[in-house]
Amino acid sequence: GRTDKVTGSIRFDPTRRTGSGRIVVDAASIDTGIPVRNDHMRSSDWLNTAKNPTIVFETTNVRFLRGNTYSVAGRFTLNGVTRNVTTNAEVRYQKESDATRNARFRGDVLQVRTSFRIKLSDYGIKIAGPATGKVANDVTITLTVYGQSGS
C-alpha cells in the first residue's frame, strides 16, 4: 500500500552529520489499490486502525557512514507493537537556492529515503483464512520524506 498522509519532524545538522526524527503515518490512509482489501487491512484482523490509528518510526540513534548514507536506529510501532529497527538511510541536504525555490520548497531542503524488512507476526498480525499463502509474513517498509526549514 501507499500513502501521502505522513507527518512528523526531522532535525538534521549537516556540519556534525547527525540528526533525529519522528515520522507518523495515518494507518487508515494506506491504499492498496483495491477498496475491499483496504477495508480488510484496516480491520481488527490486520492493522486494527480503529484502535491503532498511526504507524510511527522514531529515531534513537543516527550515525554517519559515508557519502549520503547514515545508519539509523529507532523504534517502529505498528498495530500497537513497538520493536527496535536499524536500517541505512540516504540523506540528501540542499541549502535554499533558486532550484529549491523553483521546486516550491521554503528554506533548506532535506530528503530521507530508507527501507527495511519486518515480520508481520512480530507486530501481532496473523495471516489466516483466505490470505494464507497469498500474503507474505516478511514485508518491506519503504519511506521517502522531504522536509523544509521554512514555513
C-alpha positions in Angstrom: 0.0 0.0 0.0 0.9 3.7 -0.3 0.0 6.9 1.5 1.0 10.5 1.5 -0.6 11.2 4.9 2.6 11.4 6.8 3.5 14.0 9.4 6.4 14.4 11.8 9.7 16.3 12.2 13.3 15.7 11.3 16.2 17.5 12.7 19.5 17.4 10.7 22.9 19.0 11.3 24.8 18.8 8.0 28.0 20.0 9.8 28.0 17.4 12.5 26.3 14.8 10.2 23.8 13.8 12.7 20.1 14.1 13.3 16.9 12.8 14.8 13.3 12.4 13.7 9.8 11.1 14.3 7.6 10.1 11.4 3.9 9.3 11.9 1.7 7.6 9.2 -2.1 7.7 9.2 -2.6 3.9 9.0 -6.2 4.2 7.7 -5.0 6.2 4.8 -2.9 3.4 3.3 -4.3 2.5 -0.1 -3.5 -0.9 -1.7 -5.4 -0.1 -4.8 -8.3 -2.4 -4.0 -11.1 -1.0 -1.8 -12.2 -4.4 -0.3 -8.5 -5.2 0.5 -8.2 -1.8 2.1 -11.2 -2.4 4.4 -9.8 -5.8 5.3 -6.3 -4.4 6.0 -7.8 -1.8 8.4 -9.9 -4.4 10.3 -9.0 -5.8 13.7 -7.6 -8.9 12.0 -4.8 -6.9 10.5 -3.8 -3.3 11.3 -6.7 -2.5 13.6 -6.7 1.1 12.6 -9.7 1.9 14.9 -7.5 1.0 17.9 -4.1 1.9 16.4 -4.6 4.8 14.1 -0.9 5.5 13.5 2.3 3.8 12.4 5.3 5.5 13.9 9.1 5.5 13.4 11.2 7.4 16.0 14.9 7.5 15.8 17.1 6.6 18.8 20.5 6.9 17.1 21.8 8.4 13.8 25.3 7.7 12.7 27.1 8.9 9.5 28.6 6.1 7.5 29.8 7.6 4.2 28.7 9.9 1.4 24.9 10.4 1.9 24.5 7.2 3.9 23.6 7.0 7.5 22.9 4.2 9.9 19.6 4.9 11.6 18.3 3.0 14.7 14.8 3.6 16.0 11.6 2.3 17.4 9.0 1.2 14.8 5.4 0.9 16.0 2.8 -1.0 14.0 -0.5 -2.4 15.2 0.2 -1.1 18.7 3.5 -3.1 19.0 6.9 -1.4 19.1 10.2 -3.0 18.1 13.7 -1.8 17.5 14.8 -1.4 13.9 18.1 -0.5 12.4 18.5 0.5 8.7 20.6 2.5 6.4 19.1 5.8 5.1 20.1 8.0 2.2 20.0 11.6 3.4 20.3 14.5 0.9 20.6 18.0 2.2 20.4 21.1 0.0 20.7 24.7 1.2 18.0 27.1 0.0 18.6 28.0 -3.7 16.8 29.0 -6.9 16.4 25.3 -7.5 14.7 24.6 -4.2 12.5 27.7 -4.5 11.6 26.6 -8.1 10.6 23.2 -6.6 8.3 25.2 -4.2 10.3 24.4 -1.1 10.8 27.1 1.5 14.3 27.2 3.1 16.8 24.4 3.2 15.6 21.0 1.9 16.2 17.5 3.3 15.2 14.3 1.6 15.4 11.0 3.5 15.0 7.6 1.8 15.1 4.2 3.5 13.6 0.8 3.5 13.6 -2.1 6.0 12.1 -5.5 6.3 9.8 -6.6 9.1 7.8 -9.7 10.0 4.1 -9.0 10.4 3.9 -11.7 13.0 6.4 -9.7 15.2 3.7 -7.0 15.3 0.8 -9.3 16.3 -0.5 -9.7 12.7 -1.6 -13.2 11.9 -2.0 -14.3 8.3 -5.0 -16.6 8.4 -8.0 -17.7 6.3 -8.1 -16.7 2.6 -4.9 -14.7 3.0 -2.8 -17.8 3.9 -0.3 -18.4 1.2 -1.2 -15.1 -0.6 0.3 -12.6 1.9 3.9 -12.9 3.0 4.9 -12.6 6.6 8.0 -10.7 5.6 7.2 -7.2 4.1 9.4 -4.3 3.2 8.6 -0.8 4.6 9.8 2.0 2.3 9.9 5.6 3.3 10.7 8.7 1.3 10.2 12.0 3.1 11.0 15.6 2.3 11.4 18.4 4.8 12.0 22.1 4.6 13.3 24.6 7.1 11.0 27.4 6.1 7.3 27.7 6.8 
